[in-house]
């Protein structure tokens, strides 16, 4: 069974996840998505990646509870796992997928077209922007209701989105909110009648802009809260010098100058 389809729409790659009938994330589904998104992230012809759900009324629900239950049973009595080496990152599966979405050198947008729970919401948190449907959307991290916690990046990415206090409330109480509340507290950036159509409008903007400038901007902004200010500023200044040498910067800057100024250059 295939879980993931990819459709090219201009410079955008629309990645659709579908696991009917209930739309849960699974180990096989996460790996298939990782395998299909990885080449998109590396392809310079792909200017943006849009993630959406293929089951009506569902973006991606939680991670498959049966798989988690089996993993919990297998862990009973086993020695604790060794601590990962500093800086080590997963290479396969759901965790690697979320890291890839966050680190891809291009915009990644979650077009949330329905239920977005647990692992599905954690995946959307790894995206750069989240656009939700005005109707039929529920978003949250209900893991503590079943004795676990969000282990796909939720405890680390959500505080960076809504702040520590609100993240603690959402995670510890296992809260689920609807679209208007999600927008009010900052879980999503916009509401739209058709979130994928709105994401495609954004993608058309990026198609017309320099890819290098956007890639630098994403990387620097993503790193801003995880390192000292002086280190980030030094990287920004060095990166600005790099982007100024690109053809897309020269073209963009010249096109922004008044015609008389260009003629006199």
Secondary structure, DSSP 8 states (H G I E B T S, - for coil): ---EEEEEETTEEEEEE--TTTT-B-HHHHHHHHHHHHHHHH-TT--EEEEEE-BTTEEE--B-HHHHHHHHHHHTTS-------TT----SHHHHHHHHHHH-SSEEEEEE-SEEEHHHHHHHHHSSEEEEESSS-EEE--GGGGT---TTTHHHHHHHHH-HHHHHHHHHHT-EEEHHHHHHHTS-SEEESSHHHHHHHHHHHHHTS-HHHHHHHHHHHHHGGGS-HHHHHHHHHHHHHHHTTSHHHHHHHHHHS-HHHHHT-
